[in-house]
């Protein structure tokens, strides 16, 4: 389970055996939500945030933080996904301790 970011307590990751579409999970104290990337012609055109089946969704504050992080780092996330699944390069986890705007 490669972890990409930790942001104000929310851990963002994807599973090693994931599937398309490109997506990441945000987890916080036993709750979890997911962000799916809609990509057309190699470009991110939309990010859809969803609940994870069988899990309690992120609380409102943490979901807002997850959304800001994913939107801010969307291109980096896409690149890390492609590097991991296409080239086998494990991403380094980045800890962000300041609130993103």
Z-matrix of the N, CA and C atoms (Angstrom, degrees):
N
C 1 1.450
C 2 1.528 1 108.15
N 3 1.318 2 118.50 1 90.18
C 4 1.459 3 120.44 2 178.44
C 5 1.529 4 111.77 3 -66.04
N 6 1.326 5 115.25 4 123.42
C 7 1.459 6 120.56 5 176.03
C 8 1.521 7 107.87 6 -92.48
N 9 1.319 8 115.86 7 133.16
C 10 1.457 9 121.18 8 -177.44
C 11 1.519 10 112.19 9 -98.63
N 12 1.342 11 115.72 10 -45.56
C 13 1.457 12 120.89 11 -175.71
C 14 1.521 13 110.28 12 -143.71
N 15 1.322 14 113.81 13 155.71
C 16 1.456 15 121.81 14 163.27
C 17 1.514 16 104.84 15 -128.05
N 18 1.323 17 115.35 16 121.94
C 19 1.460 18 121.10 17 -174.67
C 20 1.523 19 109.59 18 -134.63
N 21 1.328 20 115.47 19 108.45
C 22 1.460 21 122.06 20 178.07
C 23 1.527 22 111.52 21 51.20
N 24 1.315 23 116.66 22 41.06
C 25 1.462 24 122.62 23 177.56
C 26 1.516 25 114.95 24 92.79
N 27 1.328 26 117.98 25 -14.00
C 28 1.466 27 121.66 26 178.79
C 29 1.530 28 108.18 27 -89.33
N 30 1.332 29 116.31 28 124.24
C 31 1.462 30 121.55 29 177.97
C 32 1.528 31 107.86 30 -98.13
N 33 1.329 32 115.94 31 128.46
C 34 1.468 33 122.06 32 -178.41
C 35 1.520 34 107.74 33 -111.53
N 36 1.338 35 115.53 34 128.46
C 37 1.462 36 120.24 35 -174.22
C 38 1.515 37 110.56 36 -154.97
N 39 1.334 38 114.97 37 171.05
C 40 1.460 39 120.92 38 165.87
C 41 1.514 40 107.62 39 -133.98
N 42 1.309 41 116.13 40 158.89
C 43 1.459 42 121.59 41 -179.72
C 44 1.531 43 109.78 42 -81.39
N 45 1.303 44 116.83 43 150.69
C 46 1.469 45 122.24 44 -179.19
C 47 1.523 46 112.65 45 -65.21
N 48 1.321 47 117.00 46 -23.69
C 49 1.469 48 120.49 47 -178.11
C 50 1.532 49 110.97 48 -111.38
N 51 1.318 50 117.12 49 33.97
C 52 1.462 51 121.35 50 -176.02
C 53 1.519 52 112.07 51 -68.55
N 54 1.278 53 115.09 52 175.05
C 55 1.456 54 124.25 53 -175.88
C 56 1.516 55 108.45 54 -136.14
N 57 1.307 56 116.19 55 164.42
C 58 1.468 57 121.52 56 174.23
C 59 1.523 58 108.83 57 -67.80
N 60 1.285 59 121.84 58 154.52
C 61 1.448 60 126.10 59 -1.71
C 62 1.525 61 111.38 60 -73.46
N 63 1.325 62 115.46 61 163.55
C 64 1.466 63 120.15 62 176.29
C 65 1.524 64 107.48 63 -56.75
N 66 1.308 65 116.06 64 130.17
C 67 1.460 66 120.45 65 178.58
C 68 1.521 67 110.17 66 -157.59
N 69 1.331 68 115.21 67 159.13
C 70 1.458 69 122.09 68 176.17
C 71 1.514 70 108.88 69 -131.08
N 72 1.312 71 114.12 70 157.97
C 73 1.454 72 122.17 71 176.75
C 74 1.521 73 108.71 72 -108.02
N 75 1.319 74 115.75 73 144.59
C 76 1.460 75 121.89 74 171.82
C 77 1.512 76 107.37 75 -116.59
N 78 1.326 77 116.27 76 128.58
C 79 1.462 78 120.38 77 -176.55
C 80 1.525 79 109.36 78 -126.43
N 81 1.325 80 115.12 79 139.72
C 82 1.457 81 121.24 80 179.04
C 83 1.519 82 108.30 81 -150.81
N 84 1.312 83 116.20 82 115.66
C 85 1.469 84 123.12 83 175.58
C 86 1.529 85 113.09 84 43.47
N 87 1.320 86 116.59 85 53.01
C 88 1.463 87 121.53 86 175.10
C 89 1.517 88 114.96 87 83.31
N 90 1.328 89 117.50 88 -0.86
C 91 1.468 90 120.76 89 176.00
C 92 1.526 91 107.98 90 -105.54
N 93 1.330 92 116.33 91 160.28
C 94 1.454 93 118.86 92 -175.21
C 95 1.527 94 111.26 93 -156.50
N 96 1.317 95 115.30 94 139.78
C 97 1.464 96 122.53 95 172.35
C 98 1.516 97 107.51 96 -135.22
N 99 1.332 98 115.99 97 173.75
C 100 1.457 99 120.83 98 -172.46
C 101 1.527 100 109.31 99 -138.48
N 102 1.338 101 115.68 100 147.20
C 103 1.463 102 121.60 101 176.36
C 104 1.521 103 107.99 102 -123.25
N 105 1.330 104 116.31 103 120.48
C 106 1.469 105 122.16 104 179.53
C 107 1.526 106 109.16 105 -105.07
N 108 1.320 107 115.59 106 137.32
C 109 1.454 108 122.08 107 -179.41
C 110 1.529 109 109.54 108 -97.72
N 111 1.312 110 116.53 109 127.58
C 112 1.458 111 121.71 110 173.08
C 113 1.523 112 105.33 111 -96.43
N 114 1.333 113 115.96 112 118.75
C 115 1.456 114 121.16 113 -174.95
C 116 1.519 115 109.33 114 -120.68
N 117 1.326 116 115.14 115 130.70
C 118 1.460 117 121.70 116 176.77
C 119 1.524 118 108.24 117 -130.20
N 120 1.324 119 115.50 118 127.88
C 121 1.459 120 122.11 119 -178.87
C 122 1.522 121 111.35 120 52.60
N 123 1.334 122 116.17 121 39.87
C 124 1.454 123 121.91 122 176.21
C 125 1.511 124 115.76 123 80.51
N 126 1.326 125 117.95 124 -0.50
C 127 1.460 126 121.42 125 -178.01
C 128 1.526 127 111.15 126 -113.78
N 129 1.328 128 115.36 127 142.96
C 130 1.463 129 120.83 128 176.30
C 131 1.522 130 107.70 129 -74.84
N 132 1.320 131 116.21 130 120.39
C 133 1.464 132 120.23 131 -179.39
C 134 1.530 133 112.02 132 -108.68
N 135 1.337 134 115.97 133 -17.02
C 136 1.464 135 119.64 134 -179.39
C 137 1.520 136 108.97 135 -163.46
N 138 1.334 137 115.48 136 150.02
C 139 1.462 138 121.85 137 172.32
C 140 1.519 139 106.48 138 -123.25
N 141 1.338 140 115.98 139 125.05
C 142 1.462 141 121.61 140 -177.59
C 143 1.525 142 107.91 141 -110.79
N 144 1.313 143 116.54 142 124.60
C 145 1.462 144 121.96 143 179.97
C 146 1.521 145 108.91 144 -97.91
N 147 1.332 146 115.71 145 131.40
C 148 1.459 147 121.54 146 -174.39
C 149 1.518 148 111.08 147 -134.70
N 150 1.330 149 114.71 148 160.44
C 151 1.458 150 120.75 149 169.68
C 152 1.518 151 108.51 150 -79.73
N 153 1.324 152 116.62 151 157.15
C 154 1.461 153 122.74 152 177.23
C 155 1.525 154 107.66 153 -101.67
N 156 1.302 155 116.24 154 127.34
C 157 1.459 156 121.51 155 -178.66
C 158 1.531 157 110.81 156 -55.46
N 159 1.317 158 115.95 157 130.65
C 160 1.456 159 121.57 158 176.92
C 161 1.521 160 114.46 159 82.30
N 162 1.326 161 118.04 160 2.01
C 163 1.474 162 122.13 161 -179.60
C 164 1.524 163 109.87 162 -122.81
N 165 1.322 164 115.68 163 149.36
C 166 1.458 165 120.19 164 171.63
C 167 1.523 166 107.31 165 -72.63
N 168 1.338 167 117.89 166 136.31
C 169 1.466 168 119.40 167 179.28
C 170 1.529 169 111.71 168 -70.43
N 171 1.325 170 114.44 169 159.53
C 172 1.459 171 119.22 170 176.76
C 173 1.529 172 110.04 171 -55.24
N 174 1.337 173 117.38 172 142.54
C 175 1.461 174 119.54 173 173.59
C 176 1.536 175 110.09 174 -60.28
N 177 1.298 176 116.30 175 159.14
C 178 1.470 177 122.82 176 -173.47
C 179 1.544 178 112.43 177 -50.85
N 180 1.314 179 117.64 178 -48.32
C 181 1.471 180 121.22 179 -177.75
C 182 1.523 181 111.09 180 -64.79
N 183 1.323 182 117.25 181 -45.34
C 184 1.458 183 120.90 182 -179.02
C 185 1.534 184 111.26 183 -69.97
N 186 1.338 185 117.18 184 -33.14
C 187 1.456 186 120.23 185 175.80
C 188 1.526 187 110.04 186 -64.31
N 189 1.322 188 116.64 187 -41.31
C 190 1.472 189 120.40 188 177.48
C 191 1.527 190 110.17 189 -62.55
N 192 1.338 191 117.56 190 -42.08
C 193 1.465 192 121.27 191 177.60
C 194 1.532 193 111.02 192 -64.00
N 195 1.328 194 116.83 193 -42.49
C 196 1.467 195 122.46 194 178.08
C 197 1.528 196 109.93 195 -59.95
N 198 1.327 197 117.08 196 -44.87
C 199 1.459 198 121.15 197 -179.83
C 200 1.524 199 111.24 198 -61.68
N 201 1.326 200 116.88 199 -45.08
C 202 1.466 201 120.40 200 179.87
C 203 1.521 202 110.19 201 -61.83
N 204 1.324 203 117.23 202 -45.23
C 205 1.466 204 120.71 203 -179.20
C 206 1.527 205 110.94 204 -62.44
N 207 1.314 206 117.21 205 -48.65
C 208 1.465 207 120.77 206 -177.44
C 209 1.529 208 110.63 207 -63.74
N 210 1.314 209 117.72 208 -41.33
C 211 1.459 210 120.13 209 179.64
C 212 1.527 211 110.88 210 -68.07
N 213 1.314 212 117.48 211 -38.56
C 214 1.461 213 121.64 212 -179.79
C 215 1.524 214 111.65 213 -68.03
N 216 1.323 215 117.10 214 -39.97
C 217 1.460 216 121.81 215 -174.28
C 218 1.529 217 113.09 216 -108.93
N 219 1.318 218 117.52 217 22.76
C 220 1.465 219 120.40 218 -174.83
C 221 1.528 220 112.91 219 -56.81
N 222 1.307 221 118.04 220 -43.32
C 223 1.475 222 120.11 221 -178.40
C 224 1.530 223 110.80 222 -68.81
N 225 1.325 224 116.24 223 -36.76
C 226 1.463 225 120.74 224 176.76
C 227 1.529 226 110.32 225 -65.62
N 228 1.321 227 116.93 226 -42.04
C 229 1.468 228 121.45 227 178.76
C 230 1.526 229 109.96 228 -61.47
N 231 1.330 230 116.30 229 -46.48
C 232 1.467 231 120.62 230 178.64
C 233 1.531 232 110.05 231 -58.83
N 234 1.309 233 117.10 232 -44.00
C 235 1.456 234 121.22 233 179.01
C 236 1.521 235 112.75 234 -63.62
N 237 1.334 236 116.87 235 -40.75
C 238 1.470 237 120.77 236 178.70
C 239 1.526 238 110.94 237 -66.46
N 240 1.329 239 117.01 238 -39.56
C 241 1.472 240 121.25 239 177.43
C 242 1.529 241 109.42 240 -60.39
N 243 1.332 242 115.89 241 -50.35
C 244 1.463 243 120.36 242 -178.22
C 245 1.523 244 111.58 243 -63.64
N 246 1.327 245 118.12 244 -41.47
C 247 1.460 246 121.26 245 178.83
C 248 1.525 247 110.73 246 -63.25
N 249 1.332 248 116.42 247 -39.47
C 250 1.467 249 120.34 248 -178.05
C 251 1.526 250 111.26 249 -71.44
N 252 1.326 251 116.61 250 -50.49
C 253 1.462 252 119.33 251 -173.86
C 254 1.531 253 113.38 252 -82.39
N 255 1.316 254 117.92 253 -26.98
C 256 1.463 255 119.99 254 179.93
C 257 1.533 256 112.38 255 -91.45
N 258 1.346 257 116.11 256 -37.77
C 259 1.465 258 120.34 257 -172.51
C 260 1.524 259 114.63 258 -117.32
N 261 1.343 260 117.19 259 -4.09
C 262 1.463 261 120.44 260 178.69
C 263 1.521 262 114.32 261 72.57
N 264 1.339 263 117.59 262 21.67
C 265 1.467 264 121.52 263 -179.48
C 266 1.523 265 109.07 264 -91.22
N 267 1.335 266 115.80 265 116.36
C 268 1.464 267 120.63 266 -179.20
C 269 1.536 268 109.35 267 -76.73
N 270 1.327 269 117.08 268 129.81
C 271 1.469 270 119.96 269 -178.68
C 272 1.525 271 112.07 270 -74.53
N 273 1.307 272 115.53 271 148.91
C 274 1.457 273 121.09 272 171.74
C 275 1.520 274 108.60 273 -82.14
N 276 1.317 275 116.06 274 142.21
C 277 1.461 276 121.26 275 177.71
C 278 1.525 277 108.67 276 -80.36
N 279 1.315 278 115.53 277 133.17
C 280 1.464 279 121.72 278 178.86
C 281 1.518 280 108.34 279 -110.27
N 282 1.325 281 115.72 280 127.13
C 283 1.464 282 120.19 281 177.41
C 284 1.527 283 107.74 282 -99.68
N 285 1.320 284 115.93 283 123.18
C 286 1.469 285 121.74 284 179.64
C 287 1.517 286 107.45 285 -111.19
N 288 1.324 287 116.20 286 118.26
C 289 1.466 288 120.28 287 -174.38
C 290 1.518 289 113.35 288 -105.97
N 291 1.336 290 117.52 289 -8.31
C 292 1.456 291 120.33 290 177.94
C 293 1.528 292 109.07 291 -106.89
N 294 1.307 293 114.54 292 145.91
C 295 1.461 294 119.05 293 -179.68
C 296 1.519 295 110.08 294 -67.36
N 297 1.336 296 115.54 295 132.47
C 298 1.457 297 122.34 296 176.97
C 299 1.524 298 108.33 297 -80.88
N 300 1.295 299 116.97 298 150.16
C 301 1.475 300 121.35 299 179.91
C 302 1.495 301 111.18 300 -97.88
